[in-house]
Amino acid sequence: MKLKIISLVALTLLVVFACQTEPQGNKEARKVKEGVEPKETEVQAKEVNPKDTSLLIKGADSVLISKKKVVEEWDKQWSKVTYQFYNPALPLAKWQVAINNFIRKGLYKPEEQAPYTALLSGELIHQSLLSFKKEARRYEDEMSMVWNIEDSYEIDASHAGFASVKNESSTYTGGAHGMYGVGITHFDKKSAKTLNLSDFIRKDAKFPKLAEAAFRRSVGISATKPFSETDYWFEKGFVLPDNFEISQGKITFIYNPYEVSNYANGVITFSMPLRQIKPYLKREI
């Protein structure tokens, strides 16, 4: 009986020892595998809805613009670009390249300067800010206030069939006041083409009426009051913009200053819940 017990204990110790003394080669192999970070492949980059955000480059850059003689605090202004774009050094899908090209086209350049052709990068963004500073200095003697520009680019690629770029912009280049606004541009993930409202909403006489009712409620005018008696410029009837944001169960329509009203009313927005819009959709959102 004692012999059986001793044998059983010995066998148990042998098993434990064997588990703890894994061949060194296997251990090293595991360490190597665990230490290697997976590389972004062309297949992953071209997925319809890539989950890996490692393709994105994010950052911000700014330059100080000031008069030669600084008297007041507003004689100095920081111009800034906050950005997201896709890393051009990695394999990109066509729609990702299209987004980069769109952002590059939106960077500041003097009117006489040729369009930028270099790949989008932080260096190119800085170059555009320096171009703006140079142009501001060129007209320094004519301006009462220092020129200023502030731009931001934010990418939303969370939807299955399309991606969106939100651009918020504010610019002052002389005059009574500057200009500002918000732009949303949508890109199809298959064709890389930009998408308009007609690509999302099918033609139906009921939808514009629903949208107008939502607009009137948002800005606080009655359903029967003619637009000609308001601050809103819809002489030929209510019109929806191609500028709209899709987020968190709703679509928000955006009119920038001077598009449908005076500057004092600023950016005008109104929203409609997706549950109300769903019967009129042409594509999944």
C-alpha positions as CSV (number, residue, x, y, z in Angstrom):
1,M,0.0,0.0,0.0
2,K,2.8,2.4,0.9
3,L,4.6,1.5,-2.3
4,K,1.4,2.5,-4.3
5,I,1.2,5.8,-2.5
6,I,4.9,6.6,-3.1
7,S,4.5,5.7,-6.7
8,L,1.5,8.0,-7.1
9,V,3.2,11.0,-5.5
10,A,6.3,10.4,-7.7
11,L,4.2,10.3,-10.8
12,T,2.4,13.6,-9.8
13,L,5.7,15.3,-9.3
14,L,7.0,14.1,-12.6
15,V,4.0,15.6,-14.4
16,V,4.3,18.9,-12.7
17,F,8.0,19.1,-13.4
18,A,7.4,18.3,-17.1
19,C,4.9,21.1,-17.4
20,Q,7.3,23.6,-15.9
21,T,10.2,22.5,-18.1
22,E,8.8,23.3,-21.5
23,P,11.5,23.1,-24.2
24,Q,13.3,26.4,-24.4
25,G,12.7,26.6,-28.1
26,N,8.9,26.7,-27.6
27,K,9.1,29.4,-25.0
28,E,11.2,31.6,-27.3
29,A,8.9,31.0,-30.2
30,R,5.9,32.2,-28.1
31,K,7.8,35.3,-27.0
32,V,8.6,36.2,-30.5
33,K,5.0,35.8,-31.6
34,E,3.6,37.8,-28.7
35,G,6.1,40.6,-29.3
36,V,5.3,41.1,-33.0
37,E,2.6,43.6,-33.7
38,P,0.4,42.7,-36.7
39,K,1.0,44.8,-39.8
40,E,-1.8,46.5,-41.7
41,T,-2.4,44.5,-44.8
42,E,-3.9,45.7,-48.1
43,V,-6.9,43.4,-47.5
44,Q,-7.5,45.0,-44.1
45,A,-7.1,48.5,-45.5
46,K,-9.6,47.9,-48.2
47,E,-12.4,46.4,-46.0
48,V,-15.7,48.1,-46.4
49,N,-15.7,49.1,-42.8
50,P,-12.2,48.9,-41.4
51,K,-12.2,48.7,-37.6
52,D,-8.5,49.4,-37.2
53,T,-7.8,53.1,-36.8
54,S,-4.1,52.7,-37.0
55,L,-4.3,54.1,-40.6
56,L,-5.2,57.5,-39.2
57,I,-2.7,60.3,-38.5
58,K,-4.0,62.8,-36.0
59,G,-2.6,66.1,-34.9
60,A,-2.7,69.9,-34.7
61,D,-0.4,72.6,-35.9
62,S,-0.4,76.4,-35.5
63,V,1.5,79.5,-36.3
64,L,1.6,82.9,-34.6
65,I,0.6,85.9,-36.9
66,S,1.2,89.3,-35.5
67,K,1.8,92.9,-36.6
68,K,5.3,94.2,-36.6
69,K,4.3,96.7,-34.0
70,V,2.1,95.0,-31.4
71,V,0.0,97.5,-29.5
72,E,-3.2,95.7,-28.5
73,E,-3.7,92.0,-27.6
74,W,-5.6,91.4,-30.9
75,D,-2.5,92.4,-32.8
76,K,-1.4,88.8,-32.3
77,Q,-3.4,85.8,-33.6
78,W,-2.8,82.1,-33.7
79,S,-3.8,80.3,-36.8
80,K,-4.5,76.6,-36.3
81,V,-5.3,73.4,-38.2
82,T,-6.5,70.3,-36.3
83,Y,-6.5,67.3,-38.5
84,Q,-7.1,63.6,-39.2
85,F,-6.1,62.0,-42.4
86,Y,-5.1,58.5,-43.7
87,N,-1.4,57.6,-43.6
88,P,-0.3,57.7,-47.3
89,A,2.7,55.5,-46.6
90,L,0.3,52.5,-46.0
91,P,-2.0,50.7,-48.5
92,L,-5.2,52.7,-48.7
93,A,-8.6,52.1,-50.3
94,K,-9.7,54.5,-53.0
95,W,-12.2,56.2,-50.7
96,Q,-9.4,56.8,-48.1
97,V,-7.2,58.4,-50.9
98,A,-10.2,60.5,-52.0
99,I,-10.6,61.8,-48.4
100,N,-6.9,62.7,-48.2
101,N,-7.2,64.6,-51.5
102,F,-10.3,66.4,-50.4
103,I,-8.5,67.6,-47.2
104,R,-5.4,68.6,-49.2
105,K,-7.6,70.6,-51.5
106,G,-9.1,72.4,-48.6
107,L,-5.8,73.6,-47.2
108,Y,-5.1,77.3,-47.6
109,K,-3.1,78.6,-50.5
110,P,-2.9,82.0,-52.2
111,E,-5.1,82.5,-55.3
112,E,-2.1,82.7,-57.6
113,Q,-0.5,79.5,-56.2
114,A,-0.9,76.2,-58.0
115,P,-2.8,73.4,-56.2
116,Y,-0.8,71.3,-53.8
117,T,0.4,68.0,-55.4
118,A,2.5,66.5,-52.7
119,L,0.9,63.7,-50.6
120,L,-1.0,65.0,-47.6
121,S,1.2,65.2,-44.5
122,G,1.8,67.2,-41.4
123,E,4.6,69.1,-43.2
124,L,2.2,70.1,-46.0
125,I,-0.3,71.3,-43.5
126,H,2.4,73.4,-41.8
127,Q,3.4,74.8,-45.2
128,S,-0.2,75.9,-45.8
129,L,-0.2,77.8,-42.5
130,L,3.1,79.5,-43.4
131,S,1.6,80.5,-46.8
132,F,-1.3,82.1,-44.9
133,K,1.1,83.9,-42.6
134,K,3.1,85.2,-45.5
135,E,-0.1,86.4,-47.2
136,A,-1.2,88.1,-44.0
137,R,2.1,90.0,-43.7
138,R,1.7,91.1,-47.3
139,Y,-1.4,93.1,-46.5
140,E,-0.4,94.1,-42.9
141,D,-0.4,97.9,-43.6
142,E,-3.9,97.7,-45.0
143,M,-5.6,95.8,-42.1
144,S,-6.8,97.0,-38.8
145,M,-6.9,93.4,-37.4
146,V,-4.6,90.5,-37.9
147,W,-5.7,87.8,-40.3
148,N,-6.7,84.5,-38.8
149,I,-7.6,81.0,-39.9
150,E,-8.8,78.0,-37.9
151,D,-9.7,74.7,-39.5
152,S,-10.5,71.2,-38.3
153,Y,-11.0,68.0,-40.2
154,E,-12.6,65.0,-38.5
155,I,-13.2,61.6,-40.2
156,D,-16.1,59.3,-39.4
157,A,-15.7,55.9,-41.1
158,S,-18.1,54.0,-38.8
159,H,-20.8,53.4,-41.4
160,A,-20.7,50.3,-43.5
161,G,-21.1,51.9,-46.9
162,F,-19.7,55.4,-46.6
163,A,-17.4,57.6,-44.7
164,S,-17.8,61.3,-43.8
165,V,-15.4,64.3,-43.3
166,K,-16.5,67.1,-41.0
167,N,-14.7,70.4,-41.7
168,E,-15.2,73.3,-39.3
169,S,-13.7,76.5,-40.6
170,S,-13.3,80.1,-39.4
171,T,-11.3,82.7,-41.4
172,Y,-10.7,86.4,-41.1
173,T,-8.9,88.2,-44.1
174,G,-10.1,91.7,-43.5
175,G,-13.4,93.5,-43.7
176,A,-16.1,94.0,-41.2
177,H,-16.1,90.4,-40.0
178,G,-14.7,87.0,-40.8
179,M,-16.5,83.9,-42.3
180,Y,-17.1,80.6,-40.6
181,G,-19.1,77.5,-41.3
182,V,-19.4,73.7,-41.1
183,G,-19.2,71.3,-44.0
184,I,-19.9,67.6,-44.1
185,T,-18.8,65.6,-47.1
186,H,-19.7,62.0,-47.6
187,F,-17.7,59.4,-49.6
188,D,-19.0,56.1,-51.0
189,K,-16.7,53.3,-49.8
190,K,-17.1,51.3,-53.1
191,S,-16.8,54.0,-55.8
192,A,-15.0,56.7,-53.7
193,K,-17.3,59.3,-55.1
194,T,-18.9,62.1,-53.0
195,L,-22.5,61.5,-52.0
196,N,-25.3,64.1,-52.1
197,L,-28.6,64.0,-50.2
198,S,-30.3,62.5,-53.3
199,D,-28.0,59.5,-52.8
200,F,-29.5,58.9,-49.4
201,I,-33.1,60.1,-49.7
202,R,-35.4,58.9,-52.5
203,K,-37.7,61.4,-54.2
204,D,-41.0,61.6,-52.4
205,A,-43.3,64.6,-52.1
206,K,-44.0,63.9,-48.5
207,F,-40.4,64.1,-47.3
208,P,-39.7,67.8,-48.1
209,K,-43.0,68.7,-46.2
210,L,-41.8,66.7,-43.2
211,A,-38.4,68.4,-43.3
212,E,-39.9,71.9,-43.6
213,A,-42.2,71.2,-40.6
214,A,-39.1,70.2,-38.6
215,F,-37.2,73.3,-39.8
216,R,-40.0,75.6,-38.8
217,R,-40.3,74.0,-35.4
218,S,-36.5,74.4,-34.9
219,V,-36.3,78.1,-35.8
220,G,-39.7,79.0,-34.2
221,I,-41.9,80.0,-37.0
222,S,-45.5,78.8,-37.5
223,A,-46.5,76.3,-40.2
224,T,-48.6,78.9,-42.0
225,K,-46.4,82.0,-41.9
226,P,-44.8,82.7,-45.4
227,F,-41.1,82.7,-45.5
228,S,-41.2,86.1,-47.1
229,E,-42.3,87.5,-43.7
230,T,-39.3,85.8,-41.9
231,D,-35.5,86.1,-41.9
232,Y,-35.2,83.0,-44.1
233,W,-34.7,83.2,-47.8
234,F,-36.8,80.5,-49.4
235,E,-38.5,82.6,-52.1
236,K,-39.1,79.5,-54.3
237,G,-40.1,77.2,-51.5
238,F,-38.2,75.3,-48.8
239,V,-35.0,73.6,-49.9
240,L,-32.9,71.0,-48.1
241,P,-29.1,71.4,-48.2
242,D,-26.6,68.8,-49.4
243,N,-24.8,69.6,-46.2
244,F,-25.9,67.2,-43.5
245,E,-24.4,65.1,-40.6
246,I,-25.5,61.6,-39.7
247,S,-25.0,60.7,-36.1
248,Q,-26.6,59.0,-33.1
249,G,-30.0,58.2,-34.6
250,K,-30.6,61.5,-36.4
251,I,-29.7,63.5,-39.5
252,T,-28.8,67.2,-38.8
253,F,-29.1,69.5,-41.8
254,I,-26.7,72.5,-41.9
255,Y,-27.1,75.9,-43.5
256,N,-24.0,78.1,-43.3
257,P,-24.1,82.0,-42.9
258,Y,-25.7,83.7,-45.9
259,E,-27.1,80.5,-47.4
260,V,-30.7,81.0,-46.2
261,S,-30.5,83.9,-43.8
262,N,-28.4,86.9,-42.7
263,Y,-25.0,86.7,-41.1
264,A,-26.3,87.5,-37.6
265,N,-28.3,84.2,-37.6
266,G,-25.0,82.3,-38.0
267,V,-25.0,78.6,-38.8
268,I,-28.6,77.3,-38.9
269,T,-29.3,73.6,-38.1
270,F,-32.2,71.4,-37.6
271,S,-32.5,67.6,-37.0
272,M,-34.8,64.8,-37.9
273,P,-34.8,61.4,-36.2
274,L,-33.8,58.4,-38.4
275,R,-37.0,56.6,-37.4
276,Q,-38.9,59.4,-39.2
277,I,-36.5,59.3,-42.2
278,K,-36.2,55.5,-42.5
279,P,-39.2,55.1,-45.0
280,Y,-37.5,57.4,-47.4
281,L,-34.0,56.0,-47.3
282,K,-32.3,54.7,-50.5
283,R,-29.3,53.2,-48.6
284,E,-28.5,51.9,-45.2
285,I,-27.1,54.4,-42.6
